Amino acid sequence: MHLTPPDQLAIFGGPPAFTEPLYVGRPNIPNRESLRQRIDDLLDRRWMTNAGPFVKELERKIAEKQGVKHCIAMCNGTVALEICIRALGLTGEVIVPSFTFVATAHALAWQEITPVFADVDPETHNLDPVRVESMITPRTTGIIGVHLWGRPCPIEPLTNLAQRRGLKLMFDASHAFGCSSGGKKIGAFGEAEVFSFHATKFFNTAEGGAVLTNSDELAEKIRLMKNFGFAGFDNVIHVGTNGKMSELSAAVGLTCLETLDQVVEVNRANHSTYRRELAGIPGVSLLEYDAREQSNYQYLILEVDAGDAGLTRDELVNLLHAEKVIARRYFFPGCHRMEPYRSLQPHAGLLLPVTEKLTQRVMALPTGTGIDEAGIVRLCHILRSAVGNAPEIARRLRSSNS
């Protein structure tokens, strides 16, 4: 296959391959006419928030879709995590992965709970139950698993471990809406599962999140806590905060639900195109999804082996940025290397060898409705050319940085 010479790559003075930037997590926009109708409806009703009909409808539809008794919609996924953590009575130390978005750790630290970072499996990128058990101390009260990239955690081993050691188990399912584990939709595992509906997610409410649970008692407590503890007018019966989802956000969510299957098909087709176009590039491997499970395919994840590719992940990211492909280093540099955790646990990385390796190898590429097949082919050609010309490109990049 023809390779673009180094001189024609944008990073060395050539024109960018794309005229407009391609971003990871570009929002999927719902049908505008349907959304306008819903907005007109809520404006006519003058009901903008406080458990309006759109929020209730969205909660009901999500609970049905995920096969769970209760869905409590929230203003965002981080607040949903914080409220769920507090409702479960977690204290002391809670074990989480470091290879995740920092909100997972912050939701604990915000409530003066210490996140204890456990290492992940090198193949799945999810928590390793053996490493989790090794991190349990007398102060440990819970485990938060993260279904990274929408691929499920080792749910059964973590559930057995939590039960055996008397710990609470919940899941950060921010990536996993519409996904399954063992043929069962994610949402009903552990004590509760927390979802993010941020604009960058394939299903979004512009900004929002939710807690899903089969526990009547926990659901009742969370509903109180997300609305200042109110149980009816002027009757506060529990400590709480303002975690409510607005009717505007729910309107976006309901409209996005109408085309959700089509978006998944776009993601699936994009993933298939990337697989075809990336095949045979040395040192570049595409993260795959289990065909036996339901997946949303919302993340396009590569691992870069610099020894085989001849270029580091960061060099490829910089090269793509010059071509207006805004690839991302997920999840760099790992929560344990961010503040305040870096200062509080300066040697945490010694117990996280897989996490340390992944933070230097993993990158996300654009997918979703913001890129088409021709764009994917062009993007992959850039990567193939970069790796095919790796010695010369590496020499130029490293000399320009010296």
Order of alpha helices (4+ residues) and beta strands (2+ residues): beta-alpha-alpha-beta-alpha-beta-alpha-beta-alpha-beta-alpha-beta-beta-beta-beta-beta-alpha-alpha-alpha-beta-beta-alpha-alpha-beta-alpha-alpha-beta-alpha-alpha
